[in-house]
Amino acid sequence: MTHPAARLAETRKADTLHRLATDVDAWVATAAADGTPYLMPLSFLWTANTLLLSTARNNPTSRNLQANPQLHLSIGETRDVVLITGTAELLDSLPDETATAFAEKAGFDPRPANYPFFRVTPTRIQAWREVNEIKARDLMTNGTWLI
């Protein structure tokens, strides 16, 4: 199988930022206090270099993030993936314009259901399409863009 040429790091970063701005959903992996993993698709909004998530207060993702704020997110497909490691913060409030932007992008408004919002600050972002991009897949480490 012939793979397309590997993208330059700058192109992979631009493609990743485009995905963060336009993709609607991510797979979100969390862990319970006892280490039990949990994977759930959630809608997100990329704003101010963070991701905004919302989910029912009592579901496993919400409970897990409140007990352990570390998480992984995956956006895209196996052969065009963005992987994000980050830390979530439960928000007490959110500006109306940000919540409205989330609702417009996600296609639902979590506010009437009183779902909490979580701000995810990425600490590591990786992106690759094919094996020829895996070696240079890190775009962000320790919360700092490498490109």
DSSP file (Angstrom, degrees, kcal/mol; ACC not computed):
  #  RESIDUE AA STRUCTURE BP1 BP2  ACC     N-H-->O    O-->H-N    N-H-->O    O-->H-N    TCO  KAPPA ALPHA  PHI   PSI    X-CA   Y-CA   Z-CA
    1    1 A M              0   0    0      0, 0.0     2,-0.5     0, 0.0     0, 0.0   0.000 360.0 360.0 360.0 132.5    0.0    0.0    0.0
    2    2 A T        -     0   0    0      0, 0.0     0, 0.0     0, 0.0     0, 0.0  -0.812 360.0-155.3 -94.7 129.3    1.3    3.4   -0.9
    3    3 A H        -     0   0    0     -2,-0.5     3,-0.1     1,-0.1   127,-0.0  -0.754  23.8-103.9-101.1 149.5    0.8    6.2    1.6
    4    4 A P        -     0   0    0      0, 0.0   128,-0.2     0, 0.0     3,-0.1  -0.293  54.8 -80.7 -62.7 158.1    0.7    9.9    0.9
    5    5 A A        -     0   0    0      1,-0.1     2,-0.1   128,-0.0   128,-0.0  -0.257  55.4 -95.3 -59.0 146.5    3.8   11.8    1.8
    6    6 A A        -     0   0    0    126,-0.1     2,-0.2    -3,-0.1    -1,-0.1  -0.374  42.1-118.0 -62.7 140.4    4.1   12.8    5.4
    7    7 A R        -     0   0    0      1,-0.1    -1,-0.1    -3,-0.1     2,-0.1  -0.496  28.0-105.7 -77.1 149.4    2.8   16.3    6.2
    8    8 A L     >  -     0   0    0     -2,-0.2     4,-2.5     1,-0.1     3,-0.3  -0.381  34.0-109.6 -65.2 154.6    5.1   19.0    7.5
    9    9 A A  H  > S+     0   0    0      1,-0.2     4,-2.5     2,-0.2     5,-0.2   0.881 120.0  54.3 -56.1 -40.6    4.6   19.7   11.2
   10   10 A E  H  > S+     0   0    0      1,-0.2     4,-2.3     2,-0.2    -1,-0.2   0.879 109.5  47.7 -63.1 -37.4    3.1   23.1   10.4
   11   11 A T  H  > S+     0   0    0     -3,-0.3     4,-2.9     2,-0.2    -2,-0.2   0.907 110.5  51.0 -69.8 -42.0    0.6   21.5    8.1
   12   12 A R  H  X S+     0   0    0     -4,-2.5     4,-2.3     2,-0.2    -2,-0.2   0.894 111.4  48.7 -62.5 -38.8   -0.3   18.9   10.7
   13   13 A K  H  X S+     0   0    0     -4,-2.5     4,-2.9    -5,-0.2     5,-0.2   0.939 112.6  47.3 -65.8 -45.7   -0.8   21.6   13.3
   14   14 A A  H  X S+     0   0    0     -4,-2.3     4,-2.1     1,-0.2    -2,-0.2   0.914 113.5  48.5 -61.7 -42.2   -3.0   23.7   10.9
   15   15 A D  H  X S+     0   0    0     -4,-2.9     4,-2.3     2,-0.2    -1,-0.2   0.895 111.9  50.1 -63.2 -39.9   -5.0   20.5   10.0
   16   16 A T  H  X S+     0   0    0     -4,-2.3     4,-2.6     2,-0.2    -2,-0.2   0.927 110.0  48.9 -65.0 -45.8   -5.4   19.8   13.7
   17   17 A L  H  X S+     0   0    0     -4,-2.9     4,-1.8     1,-0.2    -1,-0.2   0.876 110.7  51.9 -62.5 -36.7   -6.6   23.3   14.5
   18   18 A H  H  X S+     0   0    0     -4,-2.1     4,-2.1    -5,-0.2     5,-0.3   0.929 110.0  48.6 -63.9 -44.3   -9.1   23.0   11.7
   19   19 A R  H  X S+     0   0    0     -4,-2.3     4,-3.0     1,-0.2    -2,-0.2   0.917 110.5  51.1 -61.2 -43.2  -10.4   19.7   13.1
   20   20 A L  H  < S+     0   0    0     -4,-2.6    26,-0.5     1,-0.2    -1,-0.2   0.857 114.1  44.7 -63.3 -34.2  -10.7   21.2   16.5
   21   21 A A  H  < S+     0   0    0     -4,-1.8    -1,-0.2    -5,-0.2    -2,-0.2   0.808 127.3  25.9 -78.3 -29.7  -12.7   24.1   15.1
   22   22 A T  H  < S+     0   0    0     -4,-2.1    -3,-0.2    -5,-0.1    -2,-0.2   0.774  95.0  90.3-112.0 -31.0  -15.0   22.1   12.8
   23   23 A D     <  -     0   0    0     -4,-3.0    21,-0.1    -5,-0.3     3,-0.1  -0.352  55.1-160.3 -65.3 152.3  -15.4   18.6   14.2
   24   24 A V        +     0   0    0      1,-0.1    20,-2.2    19,-0.1     2,-0.3   0.789  62.0  42.9-103.7 -37.0  -18.3   18.2   16.6
   25   25 A D  E     -A   43   0A   0     18,-0.2     2,-0.3    16,-0.0    51,-0.3  -0.818  53.0-174.6-122.2 153.9  -17.6   15.1   18.6
   26   26 A A  E     -A   42   0A   0     16,-2.6    16,-2.8    -2,-0.3     2,-0.6  -0.970  31.8-115.8-137.1 152.1  -14.7   13.4   20.3
   27   27 A W  E     -AB  41  74A   0     47,-2.7    47,-2.2    -2,-0.3     2,-0.5  -0.828  35.5-157.8 -84.6 126.0  -14.3   10.0   22.1
   28   28 A V  E     -AB  40  73A   0     12,-2.9    12,-2.1    -2,-0.6     2,-0.5  -0.934   6.1-163.5-114.1 121.0  -13.6   10.9   25.7
   29   29 A A  E     +AB  39  72A   0     43,-3.3    43,-2.0    -2,-0.5     2,-0.2  -0.908  18.0 161.7-108.2 125.9  -11.8    8.4   27.9
   30   30 A T  E     -A   38   0A   0      8,-2.7     8,-2.4    -2,-0.5     2,-0.4  -0.779  26.3-133.4-129.6 174.9  -11.8    8.8   31.7
   31   31 A A  E     -A   37   0A   0     39,-0.4    37,-0.1    37,-0.3    36,-0.1  -0.998  14.0-127.8-136.2 141.1  -11.2    6.5   34.7
   32   32 A A    >   -     0   0    0      4,-2.6     3,-2.4    -2,-0.4    32,-0.1  -0.268  41.8 -94.4 -74.3 169.4  -13.1    5.9   37.9
   33   33 A A  T 3  S+     0   0    0      1,-0.3    -1,-0.1     2,-0.1    31,-0.0   0.809 128.8  52.4 -56.4 -31.6  -11.4    6.1   41.3
   34   34 A D  T 3  S-     0   0    0      2,-0.1    -1,-0.3     1,-0.0    -2,-0.0   0.400 124.6-103.7 -86.8   4.4  -10.8    2.3   41.2
   35   35 A G    <   +     0   0    0     -3,-2.4    -2,-0.1     1,-0.3    -1,-0.0   0.409  68.6 151.3  92.2  -1.7   -9.2    2.6   37.7
   36   36 A T        -     0   0    0     -5,-0.1    -4,-2.6     1,-0.1    -1,-0.3  -0.491  42.7-131.1 -65.8 122.4  -12.1    1.3   35.7
   37   37 A P  E     -A   31   0A   0      0, 0.0     2,-0.4     0, 0.0    -6,-0.2  -0.393  22.2-168.4 -76.1 154.0  -11.9    2.9   32.3
   38   38 A Y  E     -A   30   0A   0     -8,-2.4    -8,-2.7    -2,-0.1     2,-0.4  -0.987   3.7-165.7-143.7 132.2  -14.9    4.6   30.6
   39   39 A L  E     +A   29   0A   0     -2,-0.4   -10,-0.2   -10,-0.2    22,-0.0  -0.977  15.7 164.3-123.6 130.2  -15.2    5.7   27.0
   40   40 A M  E     -A   28   0A   0    -12,-2.1   -12,-2.9    -2,-0.4     2,-0.4  -0.997  35.3-123.8-146.8 135.7  -18.0    8.1   25.8
   41   41 A P  E     +A   27   0A   0      0, 0.0     2,-0.3     0, 0.0   -14,-0.2  -0.689  38.6 174.0 -79.2 132.6  -18.6   10.2   22.7
   42   42 A L  E     -A   26   0A   0    -16,-2.8   -16,-2.6    -2,-0.4     2,-0.1  -0.984  31.5-116.8-136.7 148.1  -19.2   13.8   23.6
   43   43 A S  E     -A   25   0A   0     -2,-0.3    11,-0.5    11,-0.3     2,-0.3  -0.481  37.3-168.9 -75.5 154.9  -19.6   17.0   21.7
   44   44 A F  E     -C   53   0A   0    -20,-2.2     2,-0.4    -2,-0.1     9,-0.2  -0.960  21.7-146.7-144.4 161.0  -17.0   19.7   22.2
   45   45 A L  E     -C   52   0A   0      7,-1.5     7,-2.4    -2,-0.3     2,-0.6  -0.998  16.1-145.2-128.1 126.1  -16.2   23.4   21.5
   46   46 A W  E     +C   51   0A   0    -26,-0.5     2,-0.3    -2,-0.4     5,-0.2  -0.827  36.7 152.0 -90.5 119.3  -12.6   24.5   20.9
   47   47 A T  E >   -C   50   0A   0      3,-2.8     3,-1.5    -2,-0.6    -2,-0.1  -0.978  60.4  -2.2-152.0 135.3  -12.2   28.0   22.3
   48   48 A A  T 3  S-     0   0    0     -2,-0.3     3,-0.1     1,-0.3    -1,-0.1   0.868 127.2 -57.7  52.4  42.8   -9.2   29.9   23.8
   49   49 A N  T 3  S+     0   0    0      1,-0.2     2,-0.3    72,-0.1    -1,-0.3   0.727 121.4  95.2  61.3  24.9   -6.9   26.8   23.3
   50   50 A T  E <  S-C   47   0A   0     -3,-1.5    -3,-2.8    71,-0.1     2,-0.4  -0.922  71.1-123.7-134.5 163.5   -9.2   24.6   25.5
   51   51 A L  E     -CD  46 120A   0     69,-2.3    69,-3.5    -2,-0.3     2,-0.5  -0.890  17.4-148.3-106.9 141.4  -12.0   22.2   24.8
   52   52 A L  E     +CD  45 119A   0     -7,-2.4    -7,-1.5    -2,-0.4     2,-0.3  -0.945  20.1 178.2-110.0 127.2  -15.4   22.7   26.4
   53   53 A L  E     -CD  44 118A   0     65,-2.6    65,-2.8    -2,-0.5     2,-0.3  -0.859   9.1-168.6-122.2 157.6  -17.4   19.5   27.2
   54   54 A S  E     + D   0 117A   0    -11,-0.5     2,-0.3    -2,-0.3   -11,-0.3  -0.980  15.3 153.9-147.7 139.6  -20.8   19.0   28.8
   55   55 A T        -     0   0    0     61,-1.2   -13,-0.0    -2,-0.3    -2,-0.0  -0.976  52.4 -65.8-157.0 162.7  -22.5   15.9   30.0
   56   56 A A    >   -     0   0    0     -2,-0.3     3,-1.5    59,-0.2     6,-0.4  -0.247  46.2-125.4 -56.5 138.3  -25.1   14.8   32.6
   57   57 A R  T 3  S+     0   0    0      1,-0.3    -1,-0.1    57,-0.2    58,-0.1   0.806 104.9  41.9 -57.2 -35.5  -23.9   15.5   36.1
   58   58 A N  T 3  S+     0   0    0      4,-0.1    -1,-0.3     5,-0.1    -2,-0.1   0.334  87.5 106.9-101.5   8.0  -24.5   11.9   37.3
   59   59 A N  S <> S-     0   0    0     -3,-1.5     4,-2.4     1,-0.1     5,-0.2  -0.446  84.6-103.5 -82.6 165.3  -23.2    9.9   34.3
   60   60 A P  H  > S+     0   0    0      0, 0.0     4,-3.0     0, 0.0     5,-0.2   0.857 118.1  54.7 -58.0 -38.9  -19.8    8.1   34.6
   61   61 A T  H  > S+     0   0    0      2,-0.2     4,-2.5     1,-0.2     5,-0.2   0.948 111.9  43.9 -60.5 -47.6  -17.8   10.6   32.6
   62   62 A S  H  > S+     0   0    0     -6,-0.4     4,-2.1     2,-0.2    -1,-0.2   0.934 115.8  46.8 -62.8 -47.8  -18.9   13.5   34.8
   63   63 A R  H  X S+     0   0    0     -4,-2.4     4,-1.6     1,-0.2    -1,-0.2   0.919 113.1  50.1 -61.4 -43.0  -18.4   11.6   38.0
   64   64 A N  H  X S+     0   0    0     -4,-3.0     4,-3.3    -5,-0.2     3,-0.2   0.927 110.7  48.4 -61.6 -45.5  -15.0   10.4   36.8
   65   65 A L  H  < S+     0   0    0     -4,-2.5    -1,-0.2     1,-0.2    -2,-0.2   0.837 109.5  52.9 -66.5 -32.2  -13.8   13.9   35.8
   66   66 A Q  H  < S+     0   0    0     -4,-2.1    -1,-0.2    -5,-0.2    -2,-0.2   0.825 119.0  35.8 -71.1 -29.6  -14.9   15.3   39.2
   67   67 A A  H  < S+     0   0    0     -4,-1.6    -2,-0.2     1,-0.3    -1,-0.2   0.796 137.2  15.8 -90.0 -32.5  -12.9   12.6   41.0
   68   68 A N     <  -     0   0    0     -4,-3.3   -37,-0.3    -5,-0.2    -1,-0.3  -0.869  64.5-164.5-145.3 104.0   -9.9   12.5   38.6
   69   69 A P        +     0   0    0      0, 0.0    19,-2.7     0, 0.0     2,-0.3   0.477  56.4 107.9 -76.4  -0.2   -9.6   15.3   36.1
   70   70 A Q  E     + E   0  87A   0     17,-0.2   -39,-0.4    -6,-0.2     2,-0.3  -0.577  44.7 156.7 -78.6 138.5   -7.1   13.5   33.8
   71   71 A L  E     - E   0  86A   0     15,-2.0    15,-2.3    -2,-0.3     2,-0.4  -0.976  35.3-136.2-153.9 164.9   -8.5   12.4   30.4
   72   72 A H  E     -BE  29  85A   0    -43,-2.0   -43,-3.3    -2,-0.3     2,-0.4  -0.964  18.2-165.6-121.7 143.7   -7.8   11.4   26.8
   73   73 A L  E     -BE  28  84A   0     11,-2.7    11,-2.8    -2,-0.4     2,-0.4  -0.974   2.8-161.6-127.4 145.7   -9.8   12.6   23.8
   74   74 A S  E     -BE  27  83A   0    -47,-2.2   -47,-2.7    -2,-0.4     2,-0.4  -0.995   6.0-173.9-128.7 129.4   -9.7   11.2   20.3
   75   75 A I  E     + E   0  82A   0      7,-2.6     7,-2.3    -2,-0.4     2,-0.2  -0.979  51.2   3.7-122.3 131.9  -11.0   13.1   17.3
   76   76 A G  E    S- E   0  81A   0     -2,-0.4     5,-0.2   -51,-0.3     2,-0.2  -0.563  90.9 -44.5 101.1-162.2  -11.2   11.6   13.8
   77   77 A E  E >   - E   0  80A   0      3,-1.3     3,-1.9    -2,-0.2    -2,-0.1  -0.554  56.2 -95.1-109.6 170.4  -10.5    8.2   12.4
   78   78 A T  T 3  S+     0   0    0      1,-0.3     3,-0.3    -2,-0.2    -1,-0.0   0.853 125.5  41.8 -55.0 -38.6   -7.8    5.7   12.8
   79   79 A R  T 3  S+     0   0    0      1,-0.3    -1,-0.3    52,-0.0    -3,-0.0   0.133 126.0  33.0-101.4  20.1   -5.9    6.9    9.7
   80   80 A D  E <  S+E   77   0A   0     -3,-1.9    -3,-1.3    -5,-0.1     2,-0.3  -0.356  88.0 158.4-165.4  77.0   -6.5   10.6   10.5
   81   81 A V  E     -EF  76 128A   0     47,-2.2    47,-1.6    -3,-0.3     2,-0.5  -0.787  33.5-161.4-117.3 147.8   -6.5   11.0   14.2
   82   82 A V  E     -EF  75 127A   0     -7,-2.3    -7,-2.6    -2,-0.3     2,-0.5  -0.997  16.5-166.4-121.2 122.0   -5.9   13.7   16.8
   83   83 A L  E     -EF  74 126A   0     43,-2.6    43,-2.8    -2,-0.5     2,-0.4  -0.933   4.6-170.9-111.4 132.3   -5.2   12.5   20.3
   84   84 A I  E     -EF  73 125A   0    -11,-2.8   -11,-2.7    -2,-0.5     2,-0.4  -0.983  12.0-165.9-127.2 129.9   -5.3   14.8   23.2
   85   85 A T  E     +EF  72 124A   0     39,-2.7    38,-3.3    -2,-0.4    39,-1.9  -0.938  33.9 144.4-105.6 135.7   -4.3   14.3   26.8
   86   86 A G  E     -EF  71 122A   0    -15,-2.3   -15,-2.0    -2,-0.4     2,-0.4  -0.928  47.4-105.5-159.0-178.5   -5.6   16.9   29.2
   87   87 A T  E     -EF  70 121A   0     34,-1.9    34,-2.8    -2,-0.3     2,-0.3  -0.982  30.6-144.4-123.0 131.1   -6.9   18.0   32.5
   88   88 A A  E     - F   0 120A   0    -19,-2.7     2,-0.4    -2,-0.4    32,-0.2  -0.725   8.4-163.5 -99.7 145.0  -10.6   18.9   33.0
   89   89 A E  E     - F   0 119A   0     30,-2.0    30,-2.7    -2,-0.3     2,-0.4  -0.995  20.9-129.3-126.7 125.6  -12.0   21.6   35.3
   90   90 A L  E     - F   0 118A   0     -2,-0.4     2,-0.4    28,-0.2    28,-0.2  -0.606  28.8-139.2 -71.6 127.3  -15.6   21.7   36.4
   91   91 A L        -     0   0    0     26,-2.6    26,-0.5    -2,-0.4     3,-0.1  -0.756  15.0-159.8 -95.5 133.6  -16.9   25.1   35.7
   92   92 A D  S    S-     0   0    0     -2,-0.4     2,-0.3     1,-0.2    -1,-0.1   0.812  80.3  -0.3 -75.6 -31.7  -19.2   26.9   38.1
   93   93 A S        -     0   0    0     24,-0.0    -1,-0.2    23,-0.0     0, 0.0  -0.963  60.7-155.3-152.5 166.5  -20.4   29.3   35.4
   94   94 A L        -     0   0    0     -2,-0.3     5,-0.0    -3,-0.1    -3,-0.0  -0.992  33.9-102.3-146.3 135.1  -20.0   30.0   31.7
   95   95 A P    >>  -     0   0    0      0, 0.0     4,-2.4     0, 0.0     3,-0.7  -0.318  33.4-122.4 -57.5 141.5  -20.5   33.2   29.8
   96   96 A D  H 3> S+     0   0    0      1,-0.3     4,-2.6     2,-0.2     5,-0.2   0.868 111.0  55.6 -54.8 -39.9  -23.8   33.0   27.8
   97   97 A E  H 3> S+     0   0    0      1,-0.2     4,-1.8     2,-0.2    -1,-0.3   0.854 109.5  46.5 -66.0 -32.6  -22.1   33.7   24.5
   98   98 A T  H <> S+     0   0    0     -3,-0.7     4,-2.3     2,-0.2    -2,-0.2   0.915 113.1  48.1 -73.2 -43.8  -19.7   30.7   25.1
   99   99 A A  H  X S+     0   0    0     -4,-2.4     4,-2.4     1,-0.2    -2,-0.2   0.885 112.5  49.9 -62.9 -38.1  -22.6   28.4   26.1
  100  100 A T  H  X S+     0   0    0     -4,-2.6     4,-2.6    -5,-0.2    -1,-0.2   0.900 108.8  51.6 -66.8 -41.1  -24.6   29.5   23.1
  101  101 A A  H  X S+     0   0    0     -4,-1.8     4,-2.2     2,-0.2    -2,-0.2   0.901 110.6  49.5 -61.7 -40.5  -21.6   28.8   20.8
  102  102 A F  H  X S+     0   0    0     -4,-2.3     4,-3.1     2,-0.2     5,-0.3   0.948 111.4  48.6 -61.0 -48.9  -21.3   25.3   22.3
  103  103 A A  H  X>S+     0   0    0     -4,-2.4     4,-2.0     1,-0.2     5,-0.5   0.889 111.2  49.9 -60.7 -41.2  -25.0   24.7   21.8
  104  104 A E  H  <5S+     0   0    0     -4,-2.6    -1,-0.2     2,-0.2    -2,-0.2   0.913 116.4  41.0 -65.4 -42.3  -24.9   25.9   18.2
  105  105 A K  H  <5S+     0   0    0     -4,-2.2    -2,-0.2    -5,-0.2    -1,-0.2   0.922 119.7  43.5 -71.4 -43.9  -21.9   23.7   17.3
  106  106 A A  H  <5S-     0   0    0     -4,-3.1    -2,-0.2     2,-0.2    -1,-0.2   0.757 102.6-127.0 -75.6 -25.6  -23.1   20.6   19.3
  107  107 A G  T  <5S+     0   0    0     -4,-2.0     2,-0.3    -5,-0.3    -3,-0.2   0.561  82.8  69.8  86.3   7.9  -26.7   20.8   18.1
  108  108 A F  S   <S-     0   0    0     -5,-0.5    -2,-0.2    -6,-0.3    -1,-0.2  -0.985  73.8-131.9-152.3 153.3  -28.1   20.8   21.6
  109  109 A D        -     0   0    0     -2,-0.3     4,-0.4     1,-0.1    -9,-0.1  -0.921  11.7-168.4-109.4 111.9  -28.1   23.1   24.6
  110  110 A P  S   >S+     0   0    0      0, 0.0     5,-2.2     0, 0.0     3,-0.4   0.632  72.1  83.5 -74.1 -11.9  -27.1   21.5   27.9
  111  111 A R  T > 5S+     0   0    0      1,-0.2     3,-1.7     2,-0.2   -12,-0.0   0.908  85.1  52.5 -62.7 -45.1  -28.2   24.5   30.0
  112  112 A P  T 3 5S+     0   0    0      0, 0.0    -1,-0.2     0, 0.0     0, 0.0   0.838 111.3  48.6 -61.7 -28.9  -31.9   23.6   30.2
  113  113 A A  T 3 5S-     0   0    0     -4,-0.4    -2,-0.2    -3,-0.4     0, 0.0   0.450 112.4-123.5 -86.8   0.2  -31.0   20.1   31.5
  114  114 A N  T < 5 +     0   0    0     -3,-1.7    -3,-0.2    -4,-0.3   -57,-0.2   0.831  49.2 168.4  60.6  34.1  -28.6   21.7   34.0
  115  115 A Y      < -     0   0    0     -5,-2.2    -1,-0.2   -59,-0.1   -59,-0.2  -0.584  33.6-120.8 -73.2 138.1  -25.6   19.7   32.6
  116  116 A P        -     0   0    0      0, 0.0   -61,-1.2     0, 0.0     2,-0.4  -0.426  19.4-131.2 -76.0 157.0  -22.3   20.9   33.9
  117  117 A F  E     -D   54   0A   0    -26,-0.5   -26,-2.6   -63,-0.2     2,-0.4  -0.843  15.1-158.4-105.1 146.1  -19.5   22.2   31.6
  118  118 A F  E     -DF  53  90A   0    -65,-2.8   -65,-2.6    -2,-0.4     2,-0.6  -0.989   8.0-146.8-124.0 134.4  -15.9   21.1   31.8
  119  119 A R  E     -DF  52  89A   0    -30,-2.7   -30,-2.0    -2,-0.4     2,-0.6  -0.901  15.2-156.8 -98.6 122.8  -13.0   23.0   30.5
  120  120 A V  E     -DF  51  88A   0    -69,-3.5   -69,-2.3    -2,-0.6   -32,-0.2  -0.896   3.0-160.9-104.2 120.6  -10.2   20.7   29.2
  121  121 A T  E     - F   0  87A   0    -34,-2.8   -34,-1.9    -2,-0.6   -71,-0.1  -0.893  21.3-131.4 -99.1 115.6   -6.7   22.1   29.0
  122  122 A P  E     + F   0  86A   0      0, 0.0   -36,-0.3     0, 0.0     3,-0.1  -0.406  28.7 175.5 -67.7 139.2   -4.6   20.0   26.7
  123  123 A T  E    S+     0   0A   0    -38,-3.3    20,-2.6     1,-0.4    21,-0.4   0.588  75.7  20.7-109.6 -24.2   -1.2   19.0   28.0
  124  124 A R  E     - F   0  85A   0    -39,-1.9   -39,-2.7    17,-0.2     2,-0.4  -0.982  62.2-174.6-146.7 133.5   -0.3   16.8   24.9
  125  125 A I  E     +GF 140  84A   0     15,-1.5    14,-3.3    -2,-0.3    15,-1.8  -0.997   7.5 179.3-129.1 129.0   -1.6   16.8   21.4
  126  126 A Q  E     -GF 138  83A   0    -43,-2.8   -43,-2.6    -2,-0.4     2,-0.3  -0.937   0.4-179.9-124.6 149.4   -0.6   14.3   18.8
  127  127 A A  E     + F   0  82A   0     10,-1.9     2,-0.3    -2,-0.3   -45,-0.2  -0.977   9.7 150.6-151.0 137.2   -1.8   13.9   15.2
  128  128 A W  E     - F   0  81A   0    -47,-1.6   -47,-2.2    -2,-0.3     3,-0.1  -0.982  26.7-166.1-159.2 157.9   -1.0   11.6   12.4
  129  129 A R  S    S+     0   0    0      1,-0.3     2,-0.3    -2,-0.3    -1,-0.1   0.742  77.4   7.8-108.9 -45.5   -2.6   10.0    9.3
  130  130 A E  S >  S-     0   0    0   -126,-0.1     3,-2.3   -50,-0.0     4,-0.5  -0.785  86.4 -88.2-134.6 174.0   -0.2    7.2    8.3
  131  131 A V  G >> S+     0   0    0      1,-0.3     3,-1.0    -2,-0.3     4,-0.5   0.783 118.9  67.7 -57.0 -29.7    2.8    5.4    9.8
  132  132 A N  G 34 S+     0   0    0      1,-0.2    -1,-0.3  -128,-0.2     4,-0.1   0.568 102.8  46.1 -72.1  -6.1    5.1    7.9    8.1
  133  133 A E  G <4 S+     0   0    0     -3,-2.3     3,-0.4     2,-0.1    -1,-0.2   0.473  88.4  86.9-108.2  -5.5    3.8   10.6   10.5
  134  134 A I  T X4 S+     0   0    0     -3,-1.0     3,-1.7    -4,-0.5     4,-0.2   0.891  80.9  59.6 -65.0 -40.1    4.0    8.7   13.7
  135  135 A K  T 3< S+     0   0    0     -4,-0.5     3,-0.3     1,-0.3    -1,-0.2   0.873 117.0  32.4 -57.2 -38.6    7.6    9.5   14.5
  136  136 A A  T 3  S+     0   0    0     -3,-0.4    -1,-0.3     1,-0.2    -2,-0.2  -0.129  82.3 125.4-108.7  35.4    6.8   13.2   14.6
  137  137 A R    <   +     0   0    0     -3,-1.7   -10,-1.9   -11,-0.1     2,-0.4   0.721  41.3  99.4 -72.9 -21.6    3.3   13.0   15.9
  138  138 A D  E     +G  126   0A   0     -3,-0.3   -12,-0.2   -12,-0.2     3,-0.1  -0.529  32.9 161.2 -72.1 122.5    3.7   15.3   18.9
  139  139 A L  E    S+     0   0A   0    -14,-3.3     7,-3.3    -2,-0.4     8,-0.7   0.633  72.7  23.2-105.4 -27.1    2.4   18.8   18.3
  140  140 A M  E     +GH 125 145A   0    -15,-1.8   -15,-1.5     5,-0.3    -1,-0.4  -0.999  62.8 176.7-140.7 136.5    2.1   19.8   21.9
  141  141 A T  E >  S+ H   0 144A   0      3,-2.0     3,-2.3    -2,-0.4   -17,-0.2  -0.993  73.1   4.3-137.0 146.7    3.9   18.5   25.0
  142  142 A N  T 3  S-     0   0    0     -2,-0.3   -18,-0.2   -19,-0.3   -19,-0.1   0.809 131.0 -59.9  50.6  33.6    3.6   19.8   28.6
  143  143 A G  T 3  S+     0   0    0    -20,-2.6     2,-0.5     1,-0.2    -1,-0.3   0.551 114.0 113.1  78.3   7.6    0.9   22.3   27.4
  144  144 A T  E <   -H  141   0A   0     -3,-2.3    -3,-2.0   -21,-0.4    -1,-0.2  -0.953  68.4-123.7-119.5 127.9    3.3   24.0   24.9
  145  145 A W  E     -H  140   0A   0     -2,-0.5    -5,-0.3    -5,-0.2    -6,-0.0  -0.447  13.2-156.6 -62.1 134.8    2.9   23.9   21.1
  146  146 A L              0   0    0     -7,-3.3    -1,-0.2     1,-0.2    -6,-0.1   0.635 360.0 360.0 -86.6 -16.3    6.1   22.6   19.6
  147  147 A I              0   0    0     -8,-0.7    -1,-0.2  -138,-0.1    -7,-0.1   0.336 360.0 360.0-117.1 360.0    5.3   24.3   16.3
